[in-house]
């Protein structure tokens, strides 16, 4: 059963577990379970995803319950008026706060197919970050005798493909568990030390205008239990 965080006659939000695709994709053709299908079967009606989360990312995933509401939500996401907040565990100790301004191209279309050269033109991409906690482990994972990690809050101000993962790699603080943009040695260390086999990125807050009432809707959830277990092991409450 998917955990339902919010529901009214028009919207429903769930806590998507890590490893679950939102919908069918050519990137993972072997997958047979999707959030859209599972939620539809769970509540007995069609649902329309308002946005996307990467397969490895856990946390808040919002759906509309009819096409008109889906289109209204889509306009908010396209206009960039939806506030999104994430938590991530990264390699190293980034600055206390900052803004990453690094253009990104769209690498794949909605079906997981490579984009054409024209479509892959880099577009503006902005991410604000804030360091929440740090840890240092007495283990030589890379070239240093001790290894440093940090818990960060990430706020994407644009919505480019894999933006948070690519931006954290750009500033040399990749997200732990990221097989594409991360560091294999650190990913393997977390698998062995903490039995962590997931991307340590979680959507923890969405702020938007309800499409009908126009009231501010604030959706919040803590990171999933497997994410929290790693945080606890690193000494963070």
C-alpha positions, -999 to +999 in steps of 0.1 A: +000+000+000+012+035-009+013+059+020-013+087+013-002+121+027-031+142+015-064+137-003-095+157-012-119+155-041-094+169-066-059+160-054-040+131-038-004+131-027+016+100-017+050+092-002+067+074-032+093+049-020+127+048-035+130+024-064+095+030-078+090+045-112+062+071-116+051+056-149+064+033-176+097+043-192+120+029-219+149+034-195+135+006-172+116-016-197+118-046-173+098-028-146+062-039-140+053-017-110+045+020-114+032+046-090+004+056-114-008+020-117-005+011-080-023+043-068-051+038-094-056+003-082-054+013-045-081+040-047-101+027-076-100+056-099-077+072-126-049+095-114-028+120-133+008+127-121+013+164-117+051+161-117+079+135-117+104+121-093+134+100-103+131+063-097+156+065-069+141+095-052+116+090-024+090+115-010+061+136-020+044+128-053+013+147-063-015+135-085-047+151-099-079+132-099-093+146-132-079+160-164-089+197-157-071+197-124-041+180-140-038+208-166-042+235-139-014+219-119+007+215-150+005+253-156+018+260-120+048+236-124+056+250-159+055+286-145+078+277-117+054+288-090+055+255-071+080+255-042+100+222-038+123+212-010+145+181-008+169+165+016+201+147+005+232+131+019+262+141-001+299+134-001+321+161+015+312+193+034+297+219+010+296+256+021+269+265+047+247+278+019+248+289-017+232+289-051+243+267-080+239+285-114+248+259-140+228+254-173+216+219-180+204+202-212+175+177-214+191+143-221+160+121-225+124+127-236+094+117-215+097+081-227+134+077-219+146+081-255+178+102-262+171+137-273+181+152-306+212+175-306+189+206-310+167+195-280+198+190-259+206+227-258+216+238-223+190+258-204+193+280-173+192+259-141+193+272-105+194+253-072+197+268-037+213+247-010+218+248+027+240+225+048+221+211+078+246+187+094+280+172+089+298+139+098+333+126+096+340+089+096+373+072+105+374+053+072+396+058+041+371+055+013+389+077-012+423+093-010+419+108+025+423+089+058+389+101+070+357+106+050+333+135+053+296+136+045+268+162+049+230+164+051+218+192+029+185+209+020+180+215-017+156+240-033+154+238-071+144+271-086+141+255-121+129+220-131+156+206-154+161+168-159+180+152-129+188+188-118+197+182-082+219+152-089+237+169-117+241+202-098+256+185-067+280+166-089+289+200-105+300+214-072+319+182-063+295+171-036+276+142-054+246+126-037+253+093-021+238+063-040+238+081-073+251+055-097+252+079-127+265+112-113+280+100-080+312+083-068+312+045-069+336+041-039+314+061-016+282+044-029+298+010-022+310+022+013+274+031+022+261-002+009+286-021+031+286+001+062+249+010+064+232-016+041+220+014+021+212+005-015+193+036-025+198+072-038+198+094-006+176+121-020+141+128-007+113+152-016+102+166+017+080+196+009+057+209-018+041+244-017+015+253-043-018+270-049-048+247-047-062+247-083-098+253-071-098+271-038-066+291-046-055+285-010-018+277-003-014+240+000+017+229+020+026+192+018+053+179+041+068+146+050+100+134+067+124+113+047+116+075+045+127+051+072+157+038+052+170+074+046+164+082+083+183+051+094+214+063+076+210+098+091+209+083+126+239+061+119+258+093+109+248+109+142+221+132+130+186+133+147 
